[in-house]
Amino acid sequence: MINKILISHLILFMALISFNLSGQVTKIMGIVTDAETKEPIPFANVYFYGTTIGVTSDFEGHFSIETKVPSDSLLASYIGYKTQSIRILKNRFQEVKFELSSVNLDLPEFVIVAGENPAEIILRKIIANKENNRSKEFEAYQYEVYNKIQVDANNLSERFQNRRILKPFSFIFEYMDTSTVNGKTYLPIFISESLSDFYFRKSPRSEKEVIKAAKVSGIENQSILQFLGDMFQRYDFYDNYITIFQKNFVSPIAGFGINTYRYYLVDSTFIGNKWCYEIMFKPRRKQELTFTGHFWVHDTSFAIKSFEMRVADDANINFIDDLVLSQQFDLIDGKYWMVIKDQGIGDFNIVDDTKRTLGFFGTKTTSYKDFIFNAPKENKFYSMPTNVVVDEKAYKKDDAFWDQNRHDSLSKDELAIYHMVDTLKNLPAFKTWIDIFETVITGYYRLEKFEIGPYASLISFNPIEGARFRIGGRTTSKFNEHLRLEGYVAYGTLDNEFKYGLGFLYLPNKNPRRAFGGKYKHDIEQLGSSQNAFREDFFFAALFRRNPANKLSMTNEYNLYYEHEWFNGFANQINLIHKEVIPVGEAKIELYSPEGDVVQEDNVTTAEIRLDTRLAINEKFIIGDFQRASIGTRYPIITVQYGYGIPGMLGGEYEYHRLELGVRQWFNVFNLGWSKYMIETGKIWGKLPYPFLELHPGNETFFFDEYAFNLMNYGEFVSDAYISVFYTHHFDGLFLNRIPLFRKLKWREVGYVRGAIGTLSQANMDFNKLPPNTHLMEKPYYEAGIGIENIFKVIRIDGIWRLSHLDNENAQPFGLFVSLYFTF
């Protein structure tokens, strides 16, 4: 769950609260065309008179340029045309249009001989020298990193600015500016700076970052700082694929780049004291994950000196109107080519290619200096429990420190952002907007130290309880920043019974995470649902069901636990669990006595101590006040659970051992989309009533559940030894992009298969009289489906076929499922 700090910044760019960044920079956008034909002129040179500041027009003749030190005139030149000069105004945004007139040149006779594209010759040499130019032969290195992140709201129409709800903030529209990325107006709404030291060790491989100073507009929570350094969202231009937002874009210097891009040698000049070639590139085909842009390459080492590229404008990617990436490299100590500056600018918008819908720019600028090679730290330093360490005084650096240590100075208006955002946070109207938006996102309504919710469970329906009414809430960090208390009470009009739950969470440390917690509930539960299933009292789950919710059970459950994260990516949790299951409605729990008689149990109880282990190398989290959300890792996530049932403790009736292992991972498949797999296996030793055995997760709603068998009914299969496999592949439009109509819709294909096989020991078969609708799985169960996702960017529809056990009662051979799926 993201905290209020993060939500307030989302509100910032939704409510357009900001001030000016411009005033010190001259910004120019324009186009170079032929004066007679009006056709664009690609590769034209555009530069300020009397300076070395200039750019090259792109394939459509467009260019943009920003500088703090312009001259009074901007020139455009191209061979065969007269050079044209246009007077410009300093320290403001302007658009210009060059119309170049051709000149008559008396050229001597020459013969054109067929040969290889010189740009492709250079490309082959770049590829051949990749390892020399990217390799880090040293055993260790370190450097200082300065990172600046800025968020700007854009597409601010006059009509939007005049909305009544924005009247309290109308003064901020005096500070609007225009971007040279795509000509959109914008308002800066957030800025952050960080200064850190980054450390790398080759063997054993280790990366550490120490954030020694940080300054964030409007944020008081240090947990956000882990995302402000150098280790978040990095990429390597030399890789064959550049992974951005979990998608593989083909690098312009990939080993097979010549099959994906067209290359053009357009210029050569000295950059510093190094003679370099400029090569421009563009995709060969439409709607692939590619770039368009240019790079400069050193003529001797064939190392990349700099590049600037933007995502192809027809790439099948959501919510991104534009994305521009650039890096500059330099030769350090005469041996190592290192990145010295890195910038990314993204234009994010819900609606594609529009200047009418509110969106925002995100800009990340990073610079590197003070490189030190082959001077590793002591082993103790690399064994710190987290990869990103925030100095306890990071927030306490004064203005004098920043003035002295910034790699690049801020403009007057950039410096003003900190003060203005803090001021706007205290406006009553702004606070109201935060409260409304936070309620929608979190499902809870905040009342300073306490929040009420979740609102989606205030009322629901099922055949056991009839109409169910629930009220509950939890404390916030304003009550106690380390302790959260929560509880609820519910009442059913049909069974006339109150249900309730209580819980607490104590966090002595958030990173690495240390947590004590406990919960108690007396409530109904759907046995045999997945960990990803909707709550039983979720309003919409009650409306969209394949079968009536008549398989519920009453449970009394205590759970006390302690979670200990040893280091980033490795954690243990020890649990003490007491659970009583009470059949309700027409449900029964029937067991065989030692004499073979059937005994109907009013309840069954277990007491279990369980150790959970989780390994997820380099996993990253968004850390909230009390909870954190994983944003993934490219390595497999491995989980191990071992539980022991203790007879006689807390009323536990059974002795058993339970072992479960799981592994899951997502990975890109070249540029053919991405895949995900999950493998789970488990074994139970001992006799248990069937509610405590492995009830394979089913799904009786019309919502697709990735962690369940979607055409399996709840409680349909039971095992005490099993293995299940899930595999899905998201093609990201690989086939539909080739069909003109679907290419415009940007729909994407997805396919999946899931299967399981399990056995039930003779001891448990002799102990349990299974319900009529519960079966064994000695014959594998499997299902497969195909789907279309990215419908209106958020809707996914799956058609799923059940491929085995079709003779079981209420078996459904085919079903359609819907889900909301947000992805770039």
C-alpha positions in Angstrom: 0.0 0.0 0.0 1.6 3.3 -1.0 1.6 5.9 1.7 0.1 9.4 1.9 3.3 11.0 0.9 3.4 9.2 -2.5 -0.3 9.9 -3.1 0.1 13.6 -2.3 2.6 13.8 -5.2 0.3 12.0 -7.5 -2.3 14.6 -6.5 0.2 17.3 -7.2 0.4 16.5 -10.9 -3.3 15.7 -11.1 -4.3 19.0 -9.5 -1.6 20.9 -11.3 0.2 22.5 -8.4 3.5 24.0 -9.3 5.5 27.0 -10.4 8.0 28.0 -13.0 11.3 26.4 -14.1 12.1 28.6 -17.1 13.6 32.0 -17.4 17.3 31.1 -17.7 17.2 28.8 -20.7 16.7 29.5 -24.4 14.5 26.8 -25.9 13.9 26.4 -29.6 11.9 23.9 -31.6 11.7 23.9 -35.4 11.8 22.3 -38.8 14.1 22.6 -41.8 12.4 22.3 -45.2 13.1 22.9 -48.9 11.9 26.4 -49.9 10.5 25.2 -53.2 9.2 21.7 -52.6 8.3 22.2 -48.9 9.8 18.7 -48.2 11.6 18.2 -44.9 15.4 18.2 -45.1 16.9 15.5 -42.8 20.5 15.7 -41.4 20.7 19.5 -41.8 23.1 21.3 -39.4 21.4 23.8 -37.0 23.7 25.9 -34.8 24.1 29.1 -33.0 26.3 31.7 -34.8 29.8 31.9 -33.4 29.4 28.9 -31.1 29.9 25.1 -31.2 26.3 24.6 -29.9 24.2 22.8 -32.5 22.2 19.8 -33.5 21.2 17.8 -36.6 17.7 17.7 -37.9 16.0 14.3 -37.8 14.5 12.2 -40.5 11.5 14.5 -40.8 13.6 17.7 -40.6 12.6 18.5 -37.0 15.1 19.7 -34.4 15.1 21.0 -30.9 17.8 22.8 -28.9 18.2 24.2 -25.4 21.1 26.2 -24.1 22.0 28.7 -21.3 24.6 30.5 -23.5 23.0 31.2 -27.0 24.0 33.8 -29.5 21.6 36.2 -31.2 21.2 34.1 -34.4 20.4 30.5 -35.3 21.7 29.1 -38.6 20.7 26.1 -40.7 23.0 24.7 -43.5 23.0 21.7 -45.8 25.1 20.8 -48.8 23.5 22.2 -52.0 21.5 24.8 -50.1 22.2 28.4 -49.0 22.8 28.8 -45.3 19.9 30.6 -43.7 20.0 32.7 -40.5 17.1 33.5 -38.2 17.3 36.0 -35.3 16.2 34.5 -32.0 15.1 35.8 -28.6 17.1 34.7 -25.6 15.8 33.1 -22.4 12.4 32.0 -23.8 10.7 29.3 -25.8 10.2 29.9 -29.6 9.4 27.9 -32.7 11.2 28.6 -35.9 11.0 27.3 -39.5 13.9 27.3 -41.9 13.2 27.2 -45.6 16.5 26.6 -47.4 16.9 27.6 -51.1 19.0 25.4 -53.4 22.1 26.7 -55.1 23.4 25.7 -58.5 26.7 23.9 -58.1 29.0 23.0 -61.0 30.2 19.6 -59.8 32.9 17.7 -61.7 32.0 14.4 -63.2 32.2 11.5 -60.9 31.3 7.8 -61.0 29.2 6.1 -58.3 30.4 2.6 -57.5 28.2 0.2 -55.6 29.6 -0.5 -52.1 28.7 -1.0 -48.5 26.9 1.6 -46.5 29.8 3.4 -44.5 27.5 3.6 -41.5 27.1 -0.1 -41.5 30.9 -0.6 -41.7 31.3 1.6 -38.6 28.5 -0.3 -36.9 30.3 -3.6 -37.4 33.4 -2.2 -35.8 31.4 -0.9 -32.9 30.0 -4.4 -32.4 33.4 -6.0 -32.7 34.8 -3.7 -30.0 31.9 -3.9 -27.6 33.6 -6.0 -25.0 36.7 -3.7 -25.0 34.7 -0.6 -24.5 32.1 -1.9 -22.0 34.3 -4.3 -19.9 35.2 -3.4 -16.4 38.5 -5.2 -16.0 39.1 -3.6 -12.5 38.3 -5.6 -9.4 36.4 -2.7 -7.9 35.4 0.9 -8.7 33.4 3.7 -7.1 32.2 7.2 -8.1 30.0 10.0 -6.8 26.5 10.4 -8.3 24.3 13.5 -8.5 20.7 12.7 -9.4 17.9 15.1 -10.1 14.3 14.0 -10.7 11.6 16.4 -11.9 7.9 15.9 -12.6 5.8 18.4 -14.6 2.1 18.4 -15.4 1.4 19.1 -19.1 -1.4 19.6 -21.6 -2.8 22.5 -19.6 -5.5 24.0 -21.8 -7.1 27.4 -21.0 -10.4 25.7 -20.4 -8.7 23.4 -17.9 -7.1 26.3 -16.1 -10.4 28.0 -15.7 -12.2 25.1 -14.0 -13.8 26.2 -10.8 -12.2 23.5 -8.7 -8.7 24.9 -9.6 -9.6 28.5 -8.5 -7.7 28.2 -5.2 -4.6 27.3 -7.2 -5.0 29.8 -10.1 -1.8 31.7 -9.2 0.4 28.8 -10.3 -0.6 29.1 -14.0 1.5 32.2 -14.2 4.6 29.9 -14.2 3.8 27.8 -17.2 6.6 26.8 -19.7 6.9 24.9 -22.9 9.0 21.7 -23.6 11.3 21.2 -26.5 10.5 17.5 -26.4 7.2 17.9 -28.1 6.1 21.5 -27.7 3.7 20.8 -24.8 3.1 23.4 -22.1 3.9 22.3 -18.6 4.1 23.2 -14.9 6.9 21.7 -12.7 5.3 20.1 -9.7 8.0 18.0 -8.0 11.8 18.0 -7.8 14.2 15.9 -5.9 18.0 15.8 -5.6 20.3 13.3 -4.2 24.1 12.9 -3.8 25.4 9.5 -3.3 28.5 7.3 -3.5 28.2 4.1 -5.6 30.5 1.1 -5.0 31.0 -2.0 -7.2 33.0 -5.1 -6.4 33.6 -7.8 -9.1 34.2 -10.9 -6.9 32.1 -11.8 -5.1 29.8 -9.4 -7.1 28.3 -6.7 -5.0 26.8 -3.3 -5.5 26.2 -0.7 -2.8 25.0 2.9 -2.8 25.2 5.3 0.1 22.9 8.3 -0.2 24.7 11.0 1.7 22.4 13.9 0.9 18.9 14.2 -0.3 16.4 17.0 -0.9 12.8 16.2 -1.9 10.0 18.7 -2.4 7.2 18.0 0.1 8.4 14.6 1.3 9.4 13.9 4.9 9.6 10.1 4.7 13.1 8.7 4.1 11.8 5.4 2.6 11.3 7.1 -0.8 15.1 7.9 -1.0 16.0 4.4 -2.1 14.5 5.3 -5.5 16.3 8.6 -5.9 19.9 7.3 -6.4 21.7 5.6 -9.2 20.6 2.0 -8.8 17.0 2.4 -9.9 16.0 2.0 -13.6 19.5 1.7 -15.1 20.3 0.3 -18.5 23.4 -0.4 -20.7 23.5 0.9 -24.2 25.9 -1.8 -25.2 23.4 -4.6 -24.4 21.4 -6.1 -27.3 18.2 -5.2 -25.5 17.5 -2.1 -23.4 14.9 -3.0 -20.8 12.6 -0.1 -20.0 9.4 -0.5 -18.0 10.0 -4.3 -18.2 10.0 -4.3 -22.0 12.9 -5.2 -24.3 13.7 -2.5 -26.8 16.3 -3.4 -29.5 19.5 -1.4 -28.9 20.7 0.5 -32.0 24.1 -1.2 -31.6 22.7 -4.7 -31.0 24.7 -7.5 -32.6 21.8 -8.0 -35.0 20.9 -4.2 -35.2 21.4 -4.1 -39.0 18.3 -6.3 -39.3 16.2 -3.9 -37.2 17.5 -0.4 -38.1 18.6 1.6 -41.1 21.8 3.6 -40.5 23.1 6.8 -42.0 26.6 8.4 -41.6 25.8 12.2 -41.4 28.7 14.0 -39.9 32.2 13.9 -38.4 34.0 16.3 -36.1 36.1 16.7 -33.0 34.4 16.3 -29.6 36.9 17.5 -27.2 40.2 16.1 -28.6 38.6 13.0 -30.1 37.5 12.7 -33.8 34.0 11.2 -33.9 31.5 10.1 -36.4 27.8 10.8 -36.2 25.4 8.1 -37.2 21.6 8.4 -37.4 19.3 5.4 -37.2 15.6 4.6 -37.6 13.5 1.4 -37.5 13.1 -0.8 -40.5 9.5 -1.9 -39.5 6.5 -0.3 -37.8 5.3 -0.9 -34.2 8.3 -2.7 -32.9 10.0 -1.8 -29.7 12.7 0.3 -31.3 14.2 3.8 -31.2 15.0 6.6 -33.6 17.9 9.0 -33.1 21.7 9.3 -33.4 25.0 8.5 -31.7 28.6 9.7 -31.9 31.3 7.1 -32.0 35.1 7.6 -31.5 37.0 6.9 -34.8 39.8 4.9 -33.1 38.4 2.8 -30.3 34.9 2.7 -31.8 33.5 3.5 -28.4 30.2 5.3 -28.1 30.9 9.0 -27.1 27.3 10.0 -26.8 23.8 9.2 -28.0 20.3 10.6 -28.0 17.3 8.5 -29.0 13.6 8.4 -28.6 11.1 5.5 -28.6 9.6 5.0 -32.1 6.4 7.0 -32.2 4.3 3.9 -33.3 5.8 1.4 -30.7 3.1 -0.7 -29.0 3.6 0.8 -25.5 1.0 2.3 -23.2 0.8 5.6 -21.5 4.0 7.0 -23.0 3.6 9.6 -25.7 7.3 10.2 -25.9 10.5 8.9 -24.2 13.9 10.4 -24.9 17.1 8.8 -23.6 20.6 10.2 -23.8 24.0 9.5 -22.3 27.5 11.0 -22.6 30.6 8.9 -22.2 34.3 9.8 -21.5 37.6 8.0 -21.2 38.6 7.9 -17.5 42.2 7.4 -16.6 42.9 6.9 -20.3 41.5 3.3 -20.1 37.9 3.0 -19.2 34.9 4.4 -21.1 32.4 5.4 -18.4 29.0 7.2 -18.5 29.5 10.7 -17.1 25.9 12.0 -17.8 22.6 10.2 -18.2 19.2 11.7 -18.9 15.8 10.4 -19.6 12.6 12.4 -20.4 9.2 10.7 -20.5 5.9 12.2 -21.6 3.2 10.1 -19.9 -0.5 10.3 -20.8 -3.5 8.0 -20.5 -4.6 9.0 -24.1 -2.1 8.5 -26.9 -1.0 11.5 -29.1 -3.0 14.2 -27.5 -2.4 17.7 -26.2 -5.8 17.9 -24.6 -5.7 15.3 -21.8 -3.8 16.0 -18.6 -0.5 14.2 -18.5 3.0 14.7 -17.1 6.7 14.8 -17.9 9.2 12.9 -15.9 12.8 13.9 -16.2 15.8 12.1 -14.5 19.2 13.6 -14.9 22.3 11.9 -13.5 25.9 12.9 -13.5 29.0 11.0 -12.4 32.4 12.1 -11.3 35.4 11.3 -8.9 35.9 7.8 -10.3 38.2 5.5 -8.3 39.3 2.2 -9.6 40.7 -1.0 -7.9 40.4 0.3 -4.4 37.9 -2.1 -2.8 36.4 -1.5 0.6 36.7 -4.1 3.4 34.4 -7.1 3.2 32.3 -5.8 6.1 31.2 -2.8 4.0 29.8 -5.0 1.2 27.9 -7.2 3.7 25.5 -4.5 4.7 22.0 -5.8 4.8 20.6 -3.5 2.1 22.0 -2.4 -1.2 20.9 1.2 -0.7 21.9 2.9 2.5 20.5 6.3 3.5 22.8 8.3 5.8 20.8 9.4 8.9 21.9 13.0 8.2 21.0 12.9 4.5 18.0 15.2 5.0 19.8 17.7 7.1 22.2 19.2 4.6 22.0 23.0 4.4 21.9 25.2 1.3 25.6 25.9 1.6 26.3 22.2 1.3 24.2 21.9 -1.9 25.7 25.0 -3.4 29.1 23.5 -3.0 28.4 19.9 -3.9 25.8 19.9 -6.7 27.3 18.8 -10.0 25.2 21.4 -11.8 23.6 24.5 -10.4 19.8 24.9 -10.2 18.0 27.8 -11.7 16.3 30.3 -9.5 12.9 28.8 -10.2 14.1 25.3 -9.6 15.2 26.3 -6.1 11.7 27.8 -5.5 10.0 24.5 -6.0 10.9 23.2 -2.6 9.3 26.2 -0.8 6.2 26.4 -3.1 5.3 22.7 -2.8 5.5 22.8 1.0 3.3 25.9 1.0 0.7 24.3 -1.3 0.5 21.2 0.9 -0.9 23.3 3.6 -3.7 24.9 1.6 -7.1 23.5 2.8 -8.4 23.0 -0.8 -5.3 20.9 -1.6 -5.7 18.8 1.5 -9.3 18.1 0.5 -8.2 16.8 -2.9 -5.6 14.6 -1.2 -8.2 13.1 1.0 -10.6 12.3 -1.9 -8.0 10.8 -4.1 -6.4 8.8 -1.3 -9.8 7.3 -0.5 -10.3 6.2 -4.1 -6.8 4.6 -4.3 -6.5 2.9 -0.9 -10.2 2.1 -0.2 -10.0 3.8 3.2 -11.2 7.2 4.3 -8.6 8.9 6.5 -9.5 10.7 9.7 -6.0 11.9 10.8 -5.0 9.1 13.2 -7.6 6.6 12.0 -9.0 5.5 8.6 -12.3 3.8 7.9 -12.7 1.0 5.3 -12.4 -0.8 3.1 -15.4 0.8 1.5 -15.8 -2.0 -1.1 -16.7 -4.4 1.7 -19.3 -2.2 3.5 -22.1 -4.4 2.0 -22.0 -7.7 0.2 -24.2 -10.8 -0.3 -23.9 -14.6 0.0 -26.4 -17.5 0.6 -25.0 -18.1 4.1 -25.2 -14.6 5.6 -27.7 -13.0 3.2 -27.0 -9.3 3.2 -23.7 -8.7 5.0 -22.8 -5.3 6.5 -19.3 -4.6 7.6 -17.6 -1.6 9.3 -13.9 -1.4 10.2 -10.7 0.6 10.1 -7.1 0.9 11.1 -4.7 3.4 12.6 -2.4 5.6 10.6 1.2 6.7 11.1 -0.1 9.8 12.8 -1.3 7.5 15.6 2.1 5.8 15.8 4.7 5.6 13.1 5.8 2.1 14.2 2.5 0.5 15.3 -0.7 -0.1 13.4 -3.9 -1.4 15.0 -6.9 -2.6 12.9 -10.2 -4.3 13.3 -13.7 -4.7 11.9 -17.2 -6.1 12.8 -19.7 -7.6 10.3 -23.3 -8.8 10.6 -25.3 -11.1 8.3 -29.1 -10.6 8.1 -29.7 -14.3 7.2 -27.6 -16.1 9.9 -28.1 -13.2 12.4 -24.5 -13.6 13.6 -21.7 -11.1 14.2 -18.3 -11.7 12.8 -15.2 -9.7 13.7 -11.4 -9.4 13.4 -8.6 -7.7 15.2 -4.9 -7.2 14.3 -1.7 -5.4 15.0 1.6 -4.7 13.2 4.7 -3.4 14.9 7.6 -2.2 12.7 10.8 -1.5 14.6 12.6 -1.2 11.2 11.4 -0.8 7.6 14.6 -1.4 5.7 15.7 -4.1 6.2 12.3 -5.1 7.4 11.6 -6.3 10.9 8.0 -6.8 11.8 5.9 -8.3 14.7 2.3 -8.9 13.9 -0.8 -10.8 15.0 -4.4 -11.3 13.8 -7.5 -12.9 15.1 -10.7 -13.4 13.1 -14.1 -15.0 13.7 -15.5 -15.0 10.2 -16.6 -16.9 7.2 -13.9 -18.1 4.7 -13.8 -19.7 1.3 -11.6 -22.7 1.6 -9.8 -23.6 -1.6 -9.4 -20.1 -3.0 -6.0 -18.7 -4.0 -3.9 -16.1 -2.2 -4.8 -13.7 -5.0 -8.6 -14.1 -4.8 -10.9 -11.3 -3.9 -12.1 -11.2 -0.3 -15.3 -13.1 0.4 -17.1 -9.8 1.2 -15.8 -7.8 -1.8 -18.9 -6.3 -3.3 -18.1 -7.1 -7.0 -17.0 -10.6 -6.3 -20.5 -11.3 -5.0 -22.0 -10.0 -8.2 -19.9 -11.8 -10.8 -19.8 -15.5 -9.7 -20.1 -18.6 -11.8 -21.7 -20.5 -8.9 -23.5 -19.5 -5.7 -21.2 -18.8 -2.7 -22.6 -21.8 -0.8 -19.3 -23.5 0.2 -18.2 -21.1 2.9 -17.0 -22.2 6.3 -16.8 -20.4 9.6 -13.2 -20.1 11.0 -11.7 -19.0 14.2 -8.0 -18.2 13.5 -5.1 -16.7 15.5 -1.8 -15.9 13.8 1.2 -14.5 15.5 4.4 -13.9 13.5 7.8 -12.3 13.4 9.4 -11.3 10.1 13.1 -10.8 9.8 14.8 -9.6 6.6 18.5 -10.6 6.9 19.5 -8.6 3.8 18.0 -7.3 0.7 16.4 -10.3 -1.0 16.4 -12.8 1.8 13.9 -13.0 4.7 12.4 -15.4 7.2 9.1 -15.3 8.9 8.1 -17.5 11.9 4.4 -18.0 12.4 2.3 -19.5 15.2 -1.1 -20.4 13.8 -4.2 -21.7 15.5 -7.2 -22.4 13.2 -10.6 -23.9 13.9 -12.9 -24.7 10.9 -16.7 -25.0 11.6 -19.0 -26.2 8.8 -22.0 -23.9 8.1 -25.1 -24.3 5.9 -25.2 -27.7 4.3 -21.5 -28.3 4.5 -20.2 -31.3 6.6 -16.9 -32.5 7.9 -17.1 -36.3 8.2 -14.3 -38.5 9.4 -13.8 -42.3 9.8 -13.2 -43.5 13.3 -10.6 -46.3 13.9 -13.5 -48.7 13.8 -14.6 -47.5 10.4 -17.7 -45.6 11.6 -18.5 -42.2 10.1 -18.3 -39.4 12.6 -19.6 -35.9 11.8 -17.5 -33.3 13.4 -18.8 -29.9 14.6 -15.4 -28.4 14.2 -11.7 -29.4 13.6 -8.7 -27.6 15.0 -5.0 -27.4 14.3 -2.1 -25.6 15.9 0.9 -25.1 13.8 4.3 -23.4 14.0 5.6 -22.5 10.5 8.9 -21.1 9.2 8.7 -19.2 5.9 11.8 -18.5 3.8 11.9 -16.2 0.8 14.8 -15.5 -1.5 14.4 -12.8 -4.1 17.8 -11.4 -5.3 17.8 -7.6 -6.0 14.1 -7.3 -5.4 12.9 -3.7 -5.1 9.9 -2.4 -3.1 7.8 0.7 -2.8 7.8 1.2 0.9 4.7 2.6 2.6 4.0 3.5 6.2 3.4 -0.1 7.2 3.3 -2.2 4.1 5.5 -2.5 1.0 4.7 -3.5 -2.6 7.2 -5.4 -4.6 8.1 -4.0 -8.0 9.9 -7.2 -8.9 13.3 -8.7 -9.7 14.6 -10.3 -12.8 15.8 -13.3 -10.8 13.7 -16.2 -9.7 11.8 -15.8 -6.5 12.1 -18.9 -4.3 9.9 -19.6 -1.3 10.0 -22.5 1.2 7.5 -23.1 3.9 7.8 -25.7 6.6 5.1 -26.3 9.2 4.7 -28.6 12.1 1.3 -29.3 13.7 1.6 -29.5 17.5 -1.1 -31.7 19.1 -2.4 -30.5 22.4 -1.1 -26.9 22.0 -3.9 -24.3 21.9 -6.4 -27.0 21.3 -4.6 -28.5 18.3 -5.9 -32.0 17.5 -3.4 -33.3 14.9 0.3 -33.9 14.5 1.7 -33.4 11.0 4.6 -32.0 9.0 4.0 -29.8 5.9 6.6 -28.7 3.4 6.0 -26.4 0.4 8.4 -25.1 -2.2 7.7 -22.6 -4.9 9.6 -20.7 -7.6 8.4 -18.0 -10.0 10.0 -15.6 -12.4 9.2 -13.3 -15.3 11.6 -12.7 -18.1 11.7 -11.0 -21.5 12.0 -13.3 -24.6 14.2 -11.3 -26.9 11.8 -8.8 -28.5 9.0 -11.4 -28.8 7.2 -10.4 -25.6 7.7 -11.7 -22.0 6.9 -14.8 -20.1 6.2 -15.8 -16.5 6.3 -19.2 -14.9 5.3 -20.5 -11.4 6.1 -24.0 -10.1 4.8 -25.2 -6.7 5.2 -28.5 -5.0 4.3 -29.7 -1.5 4.0 -32.7 0.8 2.0 -33.3 4.0 3.1 -36.1 6.4 0.3 -37.1 8.9 -3.4 -37.5 9.1 -5.5 -34.4 8.7 -9.2 -33.6 8.0 -9.5 -32.6 4.3 -10.0 -28.8 5.0 -6.3 -28.8 6.2 -5.0 -30.7 3.3 -4.1 -29.2 0.0 -7.3 -27.9 -1.5 -6.1 -26.9 -4.9 -7.1 -23.3 -5.6 -10.2 -22.9 -7.8 -12.1 -19.9 -9.0 -15.9 -19.6 -9.2 -16.0 -15.9 -10.4 -15.7 -14.4 -13.8 -12.6 -12.6 -12.8 -9.3 -14.1 -14.1 -7.1 -15.3 -11.3 -3.5 -16.0 -12.3 -2.8 -17.9 -9.0 -5.9 -20.3 -9.4 -7.2 -22.9 -11.7 -9.9 -20.8 -13.3 -12.3 -23.6 -14.4 -11.8 -25.6 -11.2 -14.5 -25.3 -8.6 -13.7 -24.6 -4.9 -12.7 -27.7 -3.1 -13.0 -29.9 -6.2 -9.6 -31.5 -5.7 -7.6 -32.5 -2.6 -4.1 -33.9 -2.2 -1.4 -34.3 0.4 1.4 -34.5 -2.2 1.3 -32.4 -5.4 3.1 -30.4 -8.0 1.6 -27.6 -10.1 3.0 -25.6 -13.0 1.8 -22.3 -14.6 3.3 -20.7 -17.7 2.1 -17.7 -19.6 3.5 -15.6 -22.4 2.5 -12.1 -23.3 3.2 -11.5 -27.0 2.8 -7.7 -26.8 1.2 -7.5 -30.2 3.6 -9.7 -32.0 0.9 -11.0 -34.4 -1.9 -8.4 -34.1 0.6 -5.5 -35.0 0.8 -7.0 -38.5 -3.0 -6.6 -39.1 -3.8 -3.0 -40.0 -7.1 -2.7 -38.0 -5.6 -4.3 -34.8 -2.4 -2.3 -35.2 -4.4 0.8 -34.5 -6.2 -0.8 -31.6 -2.9 -1.9 -30.1 -4.4 -5.0 -28.7 -2.0 -7.7 -27.5 -2.1 -11.5 -27.4 -1.5 -13.6 -24.4 -1.6 -17.4 -23.8 -1.3 -19.6 -20.8 -1.4 -23.2 -19.6 -1.7 -24.5 -16.1 -1.6 -28.0 -14.8 -1.3 -30.0 -11.6 -1.1 -33.6 -10.4 -1.5 -34.8 -6.8 -2.0 -37.9 -4.7 -3.7 -38.6 -1.4 -2.0 -41.1 1.0 -3.9 -44.2 2.0 -3.9 -42.9 5.6 -5.8 -39.8 4.7 -8.1 -41.7 2.4 -9.0 -44.0 5.3 -9.4 -41.0 7.6 -11.6 -38.7 5.5 -15.0 -39.2 4.0 -14.7 -36.7 1.2 -17.6 -34.6 0.2 -19.4 -35.7 -3.1 -17.9 -32.8 -5.1 -14.3 -33.4 -3.9 -12.1 -35.6 -6.0 -8.5 -37.0 -6.2 -6.1 -35.7 -8.8 -4.0 -38.8 -9.6 -4.9 -38.1 -13.2 -3.5 -34.6 -14.1 -5.7 -31.6 -14.2 -4.8 -29.0 -16.8 -6.4 -26.0 -18.6 -5.2 -23.6 -21.3 -6.3 -20.3 -22.5 -5.7 -17.5 -24.9 -6.6 -13.9 -24.4 -6.5 -10.3 -25.6 -5.1 -7.7 -23.3 -4.7 -4.0 -23.6 -8.3 -3.4 -24.6 -8.8 0.3 -23.8 -5.3 -0.2 -22.3 -6.6 -1.8 -19.0 -9.0 -4.6 -19.9 -8.0 -8.2 -20.5 -10.4 -11.0 -21.7 -9.4 -14.6 -21.6 -11.0 -17.7 -23.1 -10.1 -20.8 -21.1 -10.6 -24.5 -21.9 -10.7 -27.2 -19.2 -8.9 -30.1 -20.7 -9.3 -32.9 -18.2 -11.7 -34.3 -15.5 -14.6 -33.2 -17.6 -16.9 -35.9 -16.1 -16.8 -34.3 -12.6 -20.1 -32.8 -11.4 -20.5 -29.1 -12.5 -17.4 -29.3 -14.6 -17.4 -26.4 -17.1 -15.4 -27.1 -20.3 -15.0 -23.4 -21.4 -15.3 -20.0 -19.8 -14.7 -16.3 -20.5 -13.0 -14.3 -17.9 -12.2 -10.6 -17.5 -9.6 -8.7 -15.5 -8.1 -5.3 -15.2 -4.4 -5.4 -16.2 -2.2 -2.3 -16.1 1.0 -2.5 -18.0 3.2 -0.3 -20.2 
